[in-house]
């Protein structure tokens, strides 16, 4: 049996002034409101959707205890979270995580962000 990793996907930016295909992909991921989070399996089709909307979201591999805490907060498989204490990052929500912003792949640092949002 293959155990797939779980990925937490968090919508950082809103949906205003986004292209229709980006909005459709976010809708398919069940991310309809800012600061909403879903936990998905690490599958190639999901990764393709994540890469398509990478300028709107942040994601990373979630630990089991954080995933369990998120699942307690979920309604219809979506957790609506608060804004993070101490903010998203020093450059804000318009830049990639590797340059000091909030967008893109965070790796295991997504756990720290999610704990600050719960």
C-alpha positions, 0 to 999 in steps of 0.5 A: 500500500502506498501512503500519499503525502497530504498537502495543505493548500491555502488561498492567500489572495482574493478572487477579484480581477482574476482570470476566469480559468484561474477562478474555475481552478480555485473553485475546483480546489474548493478555495472560494474565500480568502484564507480558506484551506483544503488538505489534498492528496499528492497526486499529479492532477492536483499538483497540475491544478496547484501549479496553475494557480500558484500566484494566488495560493501557498502550499506545503506538506502538512504534518499529521497533527496540524492536519488533524487540527485543520480537519476539526475546523472543516466544514464541507472539506474546507477550513476557513481560517483567521489572518495569520498572527504577525502577518504572512511575511516581510514582503506581503502577499504579492511575492513568492515565498522564496523571495520573502513573500507569501505565495508558492511552495513553503514545504514544511513551513506551511505548518508554522503558518497554519498554526498561526492562523488557527 
